[in-house]
């Protein structure tokens, strides 16, 4: 590629191989490594992961950033450009590629036997704006780190958008007004605001009825009553459960703070049934994991296993609800309770800002549709009542309505 002019590759038809991988090491010092297709570790990514770890980022954050870096490096490997020789043109073309070519389709397993470098076909379905925005932010931070360290290019290929002025950011901010983002990435897409997707009551009951074990029922009951994230509830230990006070201890995702969350009585009933079912099989002790697999050899439950479990239950119930929707459902239920202040909901959900919790004051889509349909029906009924002629003198309208069936169901 070159700095100016048309790109040297056809972005729409660029076949990006599934080369390399983000390998989990199981070590706390270096939880993840970015490995190229030839098995060599990408040291530039490892240095950035160490920077993130020193900044207090969790392992899940490092994994999320690593997947974005893997997508970027795969693009560079396919285009034949070194990561430390990229310019703004490559950054621009990468952002265009995510829109034009779309997410690649992983080859069939028979083709993957030929090797890891089998290219994936472009699906034509563009990456979601949130994915592209997150990727742009990660790559801008990655190159900021290497530009400051002197190990990368001289200029960040993912610059800030300075079209609003070259002065200091937030220079004219009024102290009585909320902060707004005056600067963002030059190639960062506009992410539309989304209403959190909760599960309606009828749909939730169908999903709960499709669960196949006491463990799954206990998990879902805890998720929908505490509002905890999947990554926060799964590492819970046996000693972190207090049925007498209906509390369960979790570790918060971002701050890693230990916090007790109140849960419903039903959740502890299902948990007790699960423990009685597995009594004498699972190891005891306050430090032992609370959630285990149901088949031998018993192992601590992972996020992907829980996600797949909920997918199966949702498919059996004929719904596309996701596991994270349970957190949104719990948040909506709490926010709709007039006896529960919004600051209490913020504390339980672990939000740093109250404005994040205020999103759950937005009316649910299903409720808005139901009320609008009732409104339209009432408008039709009022028009029908106005269109009816007045009864002749000596007749009562309610008697005629009963006689002719008007206004009755």
C-alpha positions in Angstrom: 0.0 0.0 0.0 1.0 3.6 -0.4 0.2 6.8 1.6 -1.9 8.4 -1.1 -4.1 7.2 -3.9 -5.9 4.0 -4.4 -5.0 1.0 -2.2 -2.7 -1.6 -3.7 -5.2 -4.4 -2.9 -8.8 -5.0 -3.6 -10.4 -4.4 -0.3 -13.8 -5.9 -1.3 -12.1 -9.2 -2.5 -9.2 -9.3 0.0 -9.1 -12.8 1.5 -7.8 -12.6 5.0 -6.5 -16.0 6.2 -7.3 -17.2 9.7 -3.6 -17.1 10.5 -2.3 -16.8 14.0 -4.3 -17.0 17.2 -4.7 -15.5 20.6 -3.4 -18.2 22.9 -4.3 -18.4 26.6 -1.3 -19.4 28.6 -2.9 -19.9 32.0 -0.2 -17.8 33.6 -0.9 -14.7 35.6 2.2 -12.9 34.5 1.3 -13.3 30.8 -2.3 -14.5 30.5 -2.4 -14.2 26.6 0.0 -14.3 23.7 -0.6 -13.2 20.1 1.0 -15.9 18.0 1.6 -15.5 14.3 0.8 -18.2 11.7 4.4 -19.6 11.9 4.2 -20.0 15.6 6.3 -17.0 16.5 5.0 -14.8 19.3 4.2 -11.2 18.4 6.4 -9.3 20.8 4.8 -5.9 20.1 1.4 -7.3 21.3 3.0 -8.9 24.3 4.5 -5.5 25.4 1.2 -3.8 25.0 -0.5 -6.6 27.1 2.0 -6.0 29.8 1.2 -2.3 29.7 -2.5 -3.0 30.1 -1.8 -5.4 33.0 0.3 -2.8 34.7 -2.5 -0.3 34.2 -4.9 -2.5 36.2 -6.8 -4.0 33.3 -8.3 -7.4 33.9 -7.5 -10.6 32.0 -10.8 -10.3 30.2 -9.9 -6.9 29.0 -6.6 -8.1 27.7 -8.4 -10.9 25.9 -10.8 -8.4 24.3 -8.0 -6.1 23.2 -6.0 -9.1 21.9 -8.8 -10.2 19.6 -8.9 -6.7 18.0 -5.1 -6.8 17.6 -5.4 -10.3 16.0 -7.9 -9.0 13.5 -5.5 -6.1 12.6 -2.5 -8.3 12.3 -4.3 -10.7 10.1 -5.2 -7.8 7.8 -1.6 -6.7 7.7 -0.3 -10.2 7.0 -2.7 -10.5 4.1 -1.7 -7.1 2.7 2.0 -7.7 3.2 2.7 -4.7 5.4 4.8 -4.7 8.6 3.0 -3.5 11.7 5.7 -0.8 12.4 5.7 0.5 8.9 2.0 1.3 8.6 0.7 4.7 7.7 -2.6 6.4 7.9 -3.5 4.9 4.5 -3.4 1.3 5.9 -5.4 2.4 8.9 -8.0 4.0 6.6 -8.1 0.9 4.4 -8.5 -1.4 7.4 -11.5 0.5 8.6 -12.9 0.5 5.1 -12.3 -3.3 4.8 -14.3 -3.9 8.0 -17.3 -2.1 6.3 -16.9 -3.3 2.6 -15.6 -6.8 2.9 -17.4 -7.6 6.1 -16.9 -10.4 8.6 -15.1 -13.4 7.0 -16.7 -16.8 7.1 -14.6 -19.4 8.8 -13.8 -22.3 6.3 -15.4 -25.7 6.8 -13.5 -28.1 9.1 -12.5 -30.2 6.1 -10.7 -27.2 4.6 -9.2 -26.2 7.9 -7.4 -29.6 8.0 -5.2 -28.2 5.2 -3.7 -25.7 7.5 -4.4 -22.5 9.5 -3.7 -20.2 6.6 -6.8 -21.2 4.6 -8.4 -17.8 3.8 -11.9 -17.0 4.9 -14.5 -15.8 2.4 -15.8 -12.3 2.8 -19.4 -12.5 4.0 -20.4 -9.0 2.9 -22.0 -8.4 6.3 -20.2 -5.4 7.8 -18.9 -5.5 11.3 -21.2 -3.8 13.7 -20.4 -0.1 14.5 -19.7 -1.0 18.1 -17.1 -3.6 17.0 -15.5 -1.2 14.6 -15.4 1.6 17.2 -13.9 -0.7 19.8 -11.3 -1.9 17.4 -10.3 1.6 16.3 -9.9 2.6 20.0 -7.8 -0.4 20.8 -5.5 0.1 17.8 -5.1 3.8 18.6 -4.0 3.0 22.1 -1.7 0.2 20.8 0.1 2.6 18.6 0.1 5.4 21.2 2.0 3.1 23.5 4.6 2.1 20.9 5.0 5.7 19.6 5.8 6.9 23.1 8.1 3.9 23.7 9.9 4.5 20.4 9.3 1.0 19.2 6.7 1.7 16.5 6.1 4.2 13.7 6.9 7.9 14.3 3.2 8.9 14.0 0.1 7.1 15.1 -1.6 5.8 12.0 -5.0 6.0 13.9 -5.1 9.8 14.7 -7.6 11.8 16.5 -10.2 13.8 14.7 -9.2 17.4 15.3 -11.8 19.0 13.0 -13.4 20.7 16.0 -10.3 22.7 16.7 -6.7 22.2 17.6 -6.9 23.5 21.1 -7.0 21.7 24.4 -9.8 19.2 24.7 -12.7 20.3 26.8 -11.2 23.8 27.0 -14.6 25.5 27.0 -16.4 23.1 29.2 -19.0 24.6 31.5 -18.6 23.2 35.0 -22.4 22.9 35.5 -22.9 20.8 32.3 -22.0 17.2 31.7 -18.8 16.3 29.8 -19.2 15.5 26.1 -16.7 13.9 23.7 -15.1 16.7 21.8 -12.5 14.5 20.2 -12.7 10.9 18.9 -10.8 8.8 16.4 -10.6 10.1 12.9 -11.8 6.7 11.6 -14.1 5.9 14.5 -17.7 5.2 13.3 -20.8 6.7 14.9 -22.2 4.2 17.3 -26.0 4.4 17.5 -27.4 4.5 21.0 -29.2 1.2 21.8 -31.9 0.4 24.3 -30.8 -2.4 26.5 -32.6 -5.6 25.4 -34.5 -7.3 28.3 -36.5 -10.5 28.2 -40.3 -10.2 28.6 -41.9 -12.2 31.4 -43.6 -14.7 29.2 -40.5 -15.4 27.2 -38.4 -15.7 30.4 -40.8 -18.3 31.8 -40.5 -20.4 28.6 -36.7 -20.2 28.8 -36.7 -21.2 32.5 -39.0 -24.1 31.8 -36.6 -25.4 29.1 -33.6 -25.5 31.5 -32.6 -29.1 32.1 -30.9 -29.2 35.6 -31.1 -27.6 39.0 -27.7 -26.0 38.4 -28.9 -24.2 35.3 -32.0 -23.0 37.1 -29.9 -21.8 40.0 -27.6 -19.9 37.6 -30.4 -18.2 35.7 -32.2 -17.3 38.9 -29.0 -15.7 40.3 -28.4 -13.9 37.1 -31.9 -12.4 36.8 -32.1 -11.5 40.5 -28.6 -10.0 41.1 -27.9 -8.5 37.7 -24.4 -9.8 37.9 -22.3 -10.3 34.8 -21.5 -13.8 33.7 -17.9 -13.3 34.4 -18.7 -12.1 37.9 -21.0 -14.8 39.0 -19.1 -17.9 37.7 -16.0 -17.5 39.8 -18.1 -17.4 43.0 -17.0 -19.9 45.7 -18.9 -22.0 48.2 -17.8 -19.8 51.0 -19.2 -16.7 49.3 -22.8 -17.9 49.6 -24.8 -16.7 52.6 -28.3 -18.2 52.3 -29.4 -16.8 55.7 -29.0 -13.2 54.5 -29.7 -14.1 50.8 -26.3 -12.8 49.7 -23.7 -14.0 47.3 -20.2 -12.6 46.9 -18.8 -11.7 43.5 -15.7 -10.0 42.2 -16.5 -7.0 40.0 -15.3 -7.1 36.4 -13.5 -3.8 36.1 -12.4 -2.8 39.6 -12.0 -6.4 40.9 -13.7 -5.2 44.1 -15.3 -7.9 46.2 -19.0 -7.1 46.7 -22.0 -8.9 48.2 -25.2 -8.9 46.1 -28.7 -9.7 47.3 -30.5 -12.5 45.4 -34.0 -13.9 45.4 -35.0 -16.7 47.7 -35.8 -18.9 44.7 -32.2 -18.7 43.6 -31.0 -20.1 46.9 -33.7 -22.9 46.8 -32.4 -24.0 43.3 -28.8 -23.7 44.5 -29.6 -26.0 47.5 -31.3 -28.6 45.2 -28.2 -28.5 43.0 -25.9 -29.0 46.0 -27.9 -31.9 47.3 -27.9 -33.5 43.9 -24.1 -33.3 43.7 -23.4 -34.0 47.4 -20.5 -36.3 47.9 -19.3 -35.8 44.3 -17.9 -32.3 44.2 -15.1 -31.2 46.5 -16.0 -29.3 49.6 -14.5 -26.3 51.2 -15.1 -22.6 51.3 -12.6 -21.8 48.6 -13.9 -24.4 46.1 -15.8 -23.1 43.0 -19.6 -23.0 43.4 -20.4 -24.0 39.8 -19.2 -27.2 38.1 -19.8 -29.2 35.0 -22.4 -31.9 35.2 -20.4 -34.7 33.6 -17.1 -36.3 34.6 -14.4 -35.3 34.8 -15.9 -32.5 36.9 -14.4 -29.1 36.1 -15.2 -25.6 37.1 -17.9 -24.1 34.8 -16.7 -21.7 32.1 -18.4 -18.8 30.4 -18.6 -20.6 27.1 -20.3 -23.6 28.7 -22.9 -21.3 30.4 -23.4 -19.4 27.2 -24.1 -22.5 25.2 -26.4 -23.8 27.9 -28.5 -20.7 27.7 -28.5 -20.8 23.9 -29.9 -24.3 23.9 -32.7 -23.3 26.4 -33.5 -20.2 24.2 -33.6 -22.4 21.1 -36.0 -24.8 22.8 -38.2 -21.9 23.8 -38.0 -20.3 20.3 -36.3 -17.2 21.4 -33.0 -15.5 20.5 -32.3 -14.0 24.0 -28.7 -13.9 25.1 -27.1 -14.6 28.4 -26.3 -10.9 28.9 -30.0 -10.1 28.4 -30.5 -11.5 31.9 -28.5 -8.6 33.4 -30.6 -6.1 31.4 -33.8 -7.9 32.6 -32.7 -7.6 36.2 -31.8 -4.0 35.8 -35.2 -3.1 34.3 -37.0 -5.0 37.1 -35.0 -3.0 39.7 -35.4 0.3 38.0 -39.2 -0.1 37.7 -39.6 -0.7 41.4 -40.7 2.7 43.0 -39.5 1.5 46.4 -35.9 1.0 45.1 -33.9 4.2 44.5 -31.9 4.5 41.4 -28.7 4.9 43.4 -29.3 1.5 44.9 -29.7 0.0 41.5 -26.4 1.6 40.5 -24.7 0.0 43.5 -26.1 -3.4 42.8 -25.2 -3.3 39.1 -21.7 -1.9 39.7 -22.0 1.1 37.4 -19.4 3.8 37.8 -21.8 6.5 36.6 -25.5 7.1 37.4 -26.1 8.0 33.7 -25.4 4.4 32.8 -28.1 3.2 35.2 -30.5 5.8 33.8 -30.6 3.9 30.5 -32.9 1.4 32.2 -35.5 4.1 32.8 -36.1 4.0 29.0 -39.4 2.3 28.3 -39.2 -1.2 27.0 -39.9 -1.7 23.4 -42.6 -4.4 24.1 -44.3 -2.1 26.6 -44.3 0.8 24.2 -45.8 -1.3 21.4 -48.5 -2.7 23.7 -49.5 0.8 24.9 -49.5 2.2 21.4 -51.7 -0.6 20.1 -54.1 0.0 23.0 -54.1 3.7 22.2 -54.9 3.0 18.5 -57.7 0.6 19.6 -59.2 3.2 21.9 -59.1 5.8 19.1 -61.1 3.4 16.9 -63.6 2.7 19.7 -64.1 6.4 20.3 -64.7 7.0 16.6 -67.3 4.2 16.5 -69.1 5.7 19.5 -69.2 9.1 17.9 -70.5 7.6 14.6 -73.5 5.9 16.2 -76.7 7.9 15.9 -78.6 8.9 18.9 -81.6 6.5 19.9 -85.1 7.6 19.2 -87.0 9.2 22.0 -88.2 6.7 24.6 -85.4 4.2 24.0 -82.4 3.7 26.2 -79.0 3.3 24.5 -77.7 0.6 26.9 -80.8 -1.5 26.1 -80.3 -1.2 22.4 -76.6 -2.1 22.8 -77.6 -5.3 24.6 -80.3 -6.1 22.1 -78.0 -5.6 19.0 -74.7 -6.6 20.6 -73.1 -3.2 20.2 -70.0 -2.5 22.4 -70.0 -6.0 24.0 -67.3 -8.7 23.6 
